[in-house]
Amino acid sequence: VQLVQSGAEVKKPGEPLRISCQASGYSFTNYWIAWVRQMPGKGLEWMGVIYPGDSDTRYIPPFQGQVTISVDKSINTAYVQWSSLKASDTAMYYCVRRYNSAIYGNYFDYWGQGTLVTVSS
Amino acid sequence: QSVLTQPPSVSGAPGQRVTISCTGSSSNIGAGYDVHWYQQLPGTAPRLLIYGNSNRPSGVPDRFSGSKSGTSASLSITGLQAEDEGDYYCQSFDNTLSDSGLLFGGGTKLTVL
């Protein structure tokens, strides 16, 4: 299993951005993919999750309306996008496979390498 | 402020044993939901360290162990090594949170003296 994310981005406030996460080594449509934010020097916050099989998407309230999560099943790739970046969006973003265990609940078993997004004027 | 509370930092000398706690409540750990742990070494992505309270994925040394009791869980590291230095996060489910309910603890920085 591998999750390979797109490279670092440097953007100005107000600019749009889409970062990607390409999955391989498993059946992409059968597992939820989540996005996790880590602001500089801070902890992990998960933003939302998408099920590639039917594009069912759930957002954590602080991120609802702030980002859009999507997938392209034809190329096993998940995305998160911003229509208008803010300086406070500066962070490392990880895509993560969410494993749904009937016994142990939900946890994140494979992580991408991260995409650093820097928003500065 | 996270619903799962971890100590901001712990430390230990090489070879020693350290324990990191993760304290929740009756709506998450105390409700019977499992706890999972992640390790983030400096400059790297987090990785799954413990799942289902006490299970290690393949490749994780048996120096790492997890347990759960009541509204808390713990991660123990025995035979501490310099390469263990990094941040550790617990994760569980909370039935009062909207959509999915998964949440992380605030993280604990482990320093190997």
HADDOCK unambig.tbl for C-alpha pairs under 7 A between the chains (distance, minus, plus):
assign (segid A and resid 43 and name CA) (segid B and resid 106 and name CA) 5.78 0.50 0.50
assign (segid A and resid 43 and name CA) (segid B and resid 107 and name CA) 6.07 0.50 0.50
assign (segid A and resid 44 and name CA) (segid B and resid 104 and name CA) 6.62 0.50 0.50
assign (segid A and resid 45 and name CA) (segid B and resid 104 and name CA) 6.97 0.50 0.50
assign (segid A and resid 58 and name CA) (segid B and resid 99 and name CA) 6.37 0.50 0.50
assign (segid A and resid 60 and name CA) (segid B and resid 99 and name CA) 6.83 0.50 0.50
assign (segid A and resid 104 and name CA) (segid B and resid 34 and name CA) 5.89 0.50 0.50
assign (segid A and resid 104 and name CA) (segid B and resid 52 and name CA) 4.71 0.50 0.50
assign (segid A and resid 105 and name CA) (segid B and resid 34 and name CA) 6.48 0.50 0.50
assign (segid A and resid 107 and name CA) (segid B and resid 36 and name CA) 6.79 0.50 0.50
assign (segid A and resid 108 and name CA) (segid B and resid 48 and name CA) 6.91 0.50 0.50
assign (segid A and resid 109 and name CA) (segid B and resid 48 and name CA) 5.69 0.50 0.50
assign (segid A and resid 111 and name CA) (segid B and resid 45 and name CA) 6.88 0.50 0.50
assign (segid A and resid 111 and name CA) (segid B and resid 46 and name CA) 6.92 0.50 0.50
assign (segid A and resid 111 and name CA) (segid B and resid 47 and name CA) 6.66 0.50 0.50
assign (segid A and resid 113 and name CA) (segid B and resid 45 and name CA) 5.54 0.50 0.50
assign (segid A and resid 114 and name CA) (segid B and resid 45 and name CA) 6.49 0.50 0.50
